[in-house]
Structures are given as C-alpha cells and as structure tokens.
Amino acid sequence: MNNVLIERISLENQLYQQERDLRNRILLRPIGIPDYGWEQNDSNSWHFVAVENDKVVGCVVLVRLDEKSSKTQLIQMAVEKDFQGRGIGRMLVEHLIQFASKHEVQEIQIHARDDVTAFYEQLGFGIVGEPFYEVGIKHRHMLMRLD
C-alpha cells in the first residue's frame, strides 16, 4: 500500500474517467442504478482518488451544500474489490477531512449505508437521527463538525 497516493482531481483530469468507471462498477450497477446516475453534483464537488501505478483504485466525493462551502456531504466512496481491506478507504476519508479543515468547511454529512457506520465512527463521524432507506438500502445520517 506504500505506493498508493491520494490526489484531489478536477473533472478535466484524465483520472476522472477512471473514477466514474469505479463508481459505476462498485456502487451503482450492483444496486441497479444506471451508470452516471449520481453525477449531477460532480461539477460542484471536490474529487479525491487513490492511485496506484496510474490506476484509480479508490475514490470519494465531497459535495458543496451551500455557497460558502461550509456545509458538505461525503458521497460515492468506493474502493476496487481487490484493494478493499487495505486501509485505502481510511486514507481517502482522512485526506478529505484534512482538506475540508484547511478550506473552512464546518460540517461534513454522510448518508452512510447501515453496514459501514462503524467505519465512519472510527474516523470521528457521529450517527444523527433514525435510520432511513435510500435506493432501497438502510442508511444512517452521519455528521462531523470541524470547528
């Protein structure tokens, strides 16, 4: 894992197409959502990718929810199946949190699948409110305040 680097990329970066493909394969297709079905916020977001040997092996997106970018939502976290369990997801989220802290983000929200809430809790997010269903899957609202 020493050769996995985390980068913030723009939509013009050549790695963005790999990020899109990863999101479609890992997140959307398995639950029947059409490819590119969650890209409506991509231009208003910060994109982070985990790269090994010029290949995107993980990604996460931070969407701006207000004009000042003080409120955000972490979405579309995905890691290639062969790379899962190697700490890449943790690296991505930690990098995203550091970036958010430096850019005056005050709040990061997540609609986390119920089965991954412990992962986000270990990184400092807290569960808020009752479970809910999104895309047919049980989720929890999670929140981190950066003060």
VENSUL-V665905 format. One record per pair of residues at least 12 apart in sequence whose ideal C-beta (glycine too) atoms are under 6 Angstrom apart, sorted by the first residue. I is the first residue (numbers start at 1). J is the second residue. D is the distance in Angstrom with one decimal. If there is no record, write none. Layout:
I,J,D / I,J,D
This chain:
1,86,5.1 / 3,52,5.6 / 4,50,5.3 / 4,52,4.8 / 5,51,5.2 / 6,50,5.6 / 6,91,5.6 / 6,95,4.3 / 7,49,5.6 / 7,51,6.0 / 8,48,5.4 / 9,47,5.1 / 9,49,5.7 / 15,49,5.4 / 15,56,5.5 / 18,56,3.8 / 19,49,5.4 / 19,56,5.4 / 19,59,4.5 / 22,56,5.6 / 22,59,5.6 / 22,78,5.2 / 23,76,5.2 / 23,78,5.5 / 26,78,4.0 / 27,78,5.2 / 31,135,5.7 / 41,63,4.6 / 44,64,5.3 / 45,61,4.9 / 45,62,6.0 / 45,63,4.6 / 46,62,4.5 / 47,61,5.5 / 48,60,5.1 / 48,92,5.6 / 48,95,5.8 / 48,96,5.5 / 50,88,4.8 / 50,92,5.7 / 57,80,4.6 / 57,83,4.6 / 58,79,4.2 / 58,88,4.4 / 58,92,5.4 / 59,78,5.5 / 60,77,4.5 / 60,92,4.6 / 60,96,5.7 / 61,75,5.0 / 61,76,4.4 / 62,74,5.8 / 62,96,5.6 / 63,75,5.8 / 70,106,4.4 / 71,107,4.8 / 72,105,5.3 / 72,108,5.3 / 73,109,4.6 / 74,108,5.6 / 74,110,4.7 / 93,123,5.3 / 100,146,6.0 / 101,146,5.3 / 105,146,5.8 / 106,146,5.8 / 107,145,5.6 / 108,144,4.6 / 109,143,5.6 / 110,142,4.2 / 111,134,5.7 / 111,139,4.9 / 112,140,5.3 / 112,142,4.9 / 113,137,5.7 / 113,139,5.8 / 114,138,4.1 / 114,140,5.8 / 117,140,5.2 / 120,142,5.3 / 124,144,5.5 / 125,142,4.3 / 125,144,4.7 / 126,143,5.8 / 127,140,5.1 / 127,142,5.7 / 128,141,4.6 / 128,143,5.0 / 129,141,5.0
